[in-house]
Amino acid sequence: MLFIASCAKDTTSESTTNFKLVADYPNDVTHTWNEVFLQIERYSAGYRPGPAPRAVSYLGLSAYEGVVAGMPDFNSFNGYWSGFDIPQADANKEYCWPLVINASYEYLLPKFFGKATQEQLNLISSTAKTITAEYKQQVSADVFNRSINRGREVAEAVWTYSKTDPIGHDHYLDPFQQYDWEKAYKKDGDWRPTFPGPGKPMGGIWGKARTYALKDDQKLCRKPIPYSTDPKSHLYAQAIEVFSQNSPTLSYEAEWVGEFWSDDLVNLTFSPGVRFLAIGDQVLKLEKSNLETAVWMTAMIGMASNDAGIACWNSKYYYNVERPESYIQRVIDPTWEPALYNPLTGDEGISPSFPAYPSGHSTMGAAGAEILGYIFGYGYKMTDNCHANRVEFEGRPRVFNSFYDMGLENAWSRVPLGVHFRMDCEEGVRFGTEIGRATHNLPWKK
């Protein structure tokens, strides 16, 4: 990790116009902490689907609020949401903004990963120490202490705000809580658990967690195609499409796409809710973006992914649509299995343990793609190296003409895997894009 920018003042003047701005620094501190988050989240059970993007949203928001005083074109969200009370920076004092961000992450990461292993805690500690040591020699004791205190006081306020969300806060401790799928199961077409799997629904109450850009009446997507077993019906046609994609086997291209975007499994990869944070990190390095862009991107990706996950799961359990596996085995072929498998355990024929409509990958991915398009350009072309050099699955990099193209392929990948109908993915992309736009329409800029 290289932190090459000095935190020293440009002059000895006490005028705020001579203090370094957040945009005067490279993206390294935020990029580094994002990568630490992704490493820890990969091995943390209970963070899929919603707690991971929620954690990113609070981590990113804390960093943003900690340094927004050094971002003259941006607004603080202090007081914007009920109970969101953030101490303000002293406009007449100098801060070293990378140290503010570093102190915020050092405080909050262990709290959002309350069951972190000692190895993970050591990673957090060593990262913070490396960054601290790099900057400590470049600033006065007053600036150093003030910056550390700034990061911690904002982080403490954000943590206090997080605790006022009774559904979202600490949900990772039991993602199966307070939902009885048997009471919700009324007829064929309703969701029921499939195996292998935990045999119970994940995130049944997640749709009631707190959002940033969405009001309660915006957390429900459009209605799904009506249930029908008529061979002439739209749903039957979509089931046949899923069935034909991997009967008898997936094509090489379909398997590559499915594995490239899967991100379903703990210990194998990070989760789908934070995939576009990993993509955004790549763009920060490709573009040599400044720290202001990195802070803004991370906060917006977190908020959009959080809201997308919550609205998606609210819709999932409202419509309660079964997985293609259940429909196809009952109506078309009782021996059919989806193509999703776990190379770490050997489990085959997996369907995620929650209702199908809309697709979580599609909704959260489209929200993230919309944010990245808004910041870096809707025609941004890049190669996604998220899973380069992986040997457990086909992670070979893929080239895309835009973030929206990424979102579309991410969504489509769920159909050949056999875990979603087309309608799940198409509505997820539409809904997620809408949520991403609502997020970047928040009053970020003055």
FENVENRA-V787525 format. One record per residue. N is the residue number from 0. PSI is psi in whole degrees, -180 to 180 (999 if undefined). Layout:
BEGIN
N|PSI  N|PSI
END
This chain:
BEGIN
0|128  1|127  2|95  3|-10  4|140  5|146  6|3  7|150  8|150  9|-35  10|177  11|2  12|147  13|2  14|135  15|-21  16|-16  17|-2  18|145  19|140  20|166  21|-37  22|-11  23|-6  24|155  25|174  26|1  27|-44  28|-48  29|-44  30|-45  31|-45  32|-34  33|-42  34|-37  35|-45  36|-47  37|-36  38|-43  39|-44  40|-33  41|-37  42|15  43|113  44|148  45|-5  46|-1  47|132  48|-32  49|-36  50|-29  51|-55  52|-30  53|-44  54|-43  55|-39  56|-42  57|-39  58|-46  59|-39  60|-39  61|-45  62|-43  63|-50  64|-31  65|-32  66|1  67|-24  68|-22  69|16  70|84  71|-19  72|-2  73|154  74|151  75|150  76|14  77|122  78|-5  79|-40  80|144  81|125  82|-4  83|95  84|107  85|127  86|141  87|148  88|157  89|113  90|-16  91|6  92|153  93|143  94|148  95|102  96|-39  97|-36  98|-34  99|-48  100|-45  101|-45  102|-34  103|-48  104|-40  105|-35  106|-44  107|-35  108|-47  109|-26  110|-41  111|-21  112|71  113|-15  114|25  115|144  116|166  117|-36  118|-41  119|-40  120|-36  121|-37  122|-45  123|-48  124|-45  125|-36  126|-47  127|-41  128|-39  129|-47  130|-43  131|-46  132|-36  133|-39  134|-23  135|-34  136|-7  137|-2  138|163  139|164  140|-38  141|-47  142|-41  143|-53  144|-41  145|-40  146|-44  147|-45  148|-37  149|-48  150|-41  151|-40  152|-37  153|-44  154|-41  155|-41  156|-39  157|-40  158|-41  159|-41  160|-41  161|-40  162|-14  163|1  164|98  165|-25  166|-49  167|-40  168|126  169|17  170|-29  171|-21  172|-26  173|84  174|-4  175|9  176|149  177|33  178|128  179|103  180|-29  181|-34  182|-31  183|-18  184|113  185|-27  186|169  187|139  188|-21  189|154  190|142  191|154  192|149  193|165  194|145  195|150  196|176  197|-13  198|14  199|161  200|137  201|131  202|30  203|-28  204|6  205|-28  206|-9  207|1  208|170  209|139  210|168  211|-50  212|-15  213|139  214|167  215|-37  216|0  217|6  218|19  219|126  220|-178  221|161  222|147  223|171  224|138  225|147  226|137  227|146  228|5  229|125  230|-16  231|-1  232|160  233|-39  234|-42  235|-41  236|-39  237|-33  238|-42  239|-37  240|-46  241|-48  242|-44  243|-23  244|-33  245|37  246|114  247|-27  248|163  249|146  250|163  251|-44  252|-45  253|-39  254|-41  255|-49  256|-45  257|-44  258|-35  259|-37  260|-2  261|-67  262|29  263|-27  264|128  265|141  266|-19  267|-51  268|172  269|171  270|161  271|-28  272|-22  273|13  274|-41  275|-13  276|-43  277|-38  278|-44  279|-38  280|-38  281|-41  282|-39  283|-42  284|-40  285|-40  286|-5  287|45  288|152  289|175  290|-34  291|-47  292|-41  293|-42  294|-46  295|-47  296|-47  297|-43  298|-43  299|-42  300|-44  301|-48  302|-45  303|-43  304|-39  305|-52  306|-38  307|-43  308|-43  309|-47  310|-38  311|-47  312|-30  313|-42  314|-40  315|-50  316|-14  317|-48  318|-30  319|46  320|134  321|164  322|155  323|-35  324|-46  325|-44  326|-49  327|-43  328|-31  329|-34  330|-32  331|-56  332|110  333|-12  334|-3  335|144  336|147  337|165  338|-4  339|128  340|163  341|108  342|-14  343|-33  344|-19  345|-1  346|136  347|163  348|43  349|137  350|134  351|150  352|63  353|163  354|161  355|-37  356|127  357|173  358|130  359|-44  360|-48  361|-43  362|-51  363|-36  364|-43  365|-37  366|-45  367|-40  368|-39  369|-42  370|-47  371|-38  372|-41  373|-40  374|-47  375|-7  376|135  377|-11  378|26  379|123  380|135  381|166  382|127  383|114  384|23  385|-39  386|27  387|140  388|11  389|144  390|-14  391|-20  392|175  393|91  394|14  395|134  396|149  397|147  398|138  399|147  400|-14  401|165  402|-34  403|-40  404|-38  405|-47  406|-40  407|-45  408|-39  409|-44  410|-50  411|-31  412|-23  413|-21  414|-54  415|-25  416|-20  417|16  418|-5  419|149  420|161  421|-41  422|-35  423|-42  424|-42  425|-43  426|-35  427|-44  428|-45  429|-48  430|-44  431|-39  432|-43  433|-41  434|-40  435|-41  436|-39  437|-35  438|-47  439|-7  440|-3  441|159  442|64  443|-43  444|150  445|999
END
